[in-house]
Amino acid sequence: ENQVIIRMRGLPFTASPQDVLGFLGQDSPVTDGTEGLLFVKYPDGRPTGDAFVLFACEEYAQNALKKHKQILGKRYIELFRSTAAEVQQ
């Protein structure tokens, strides 16, 4: 509760939790570090290129959203607001 969730789309399939934390930067600390990251995978275990990120407050989420369409690796990353219901799907 009281968490703000951001969905990241377009991640490189090789992106590690550290890559994502580095991309988001110090202005957007993720709740519990890598514990606040959820990488979405296909049923066979391959990464989809999507991830959900938990933030403790609106300010951190807003800072993260400023990175919309910035580059990680060779891909541009899209960021969107999300909900707990979307994560559970």
N, C-alpha and C positions, 0 to 999 in steps of 0.2 A: 504494500500500500504506500501511497505518497511517492511512488517511483514514477519517473518520466521515462518513456520507452521510445527509442528511435530505431527505425529499420534502416539498415544499410543495404544497398543493392549495387551489384556490379563488382563485388570484391574479386580480386584474383583468386583462383582456386587454391593457390599455394599460400594465401595470406595466413599468417599466424596470429594468435591473440596479441603478441607483442607488436606486430605490424599495425594492427587496428588501433591499439592504444597509442602508438607513436603518431599515427595519422590524426587521431582526435586531439592529441596534444594536452598540455598541462591545464589549459583553460576549461577542459571538458573531462574532469576525472570520472572514470567509470566506477559505479558502485562495486566495491569489493574487488577492484582490479579485474583480472581475467575471469573471476567468478561472475561478473556482470555482463559477460559476453555469451551469446548463444548463436553458434553457427548453424544455419539450416542445412540439412543434408537430405539427399534423395534416399528412398528406402534401401538402396544398395550401398549406402554409406558415402557416396561421392558428394562433394560440396556443391551447393547450388549457386554460390556467389552471393548469398544473402546472409545477413546476421542481424540479430536484435541486440541492442545495447541499453543497459539500465543506467539511469542517472538519478542522483539523490534529489536534485532540485531542478526547477524550470530554467534557472540561469545556466547551468551546465549543459542542458539540452539545447538551449538557444545558441550557446557557443559552438556546439557540435554542428548544428544546422547551418552555420556559416560556412562550413566546409563542403556544402552541397556542390557537386560537380568538380571538386578538386581531384587531383591525380594521386592514385596509390599504385606503385609499380608502373604498369603501362595502361592502366584503366582509369576512367573517371568514375567516381563513386557518387551515387545518388543517396540522399538522406531524406527520410520522411518521418513524420510523427507516427506512432503506432499505439496499439492498445494491448493489454494483457490477453484479451480474447484472440487477437490476431497471432500472438506468440503461441498460444495453446493449439492453434490449428496446425 
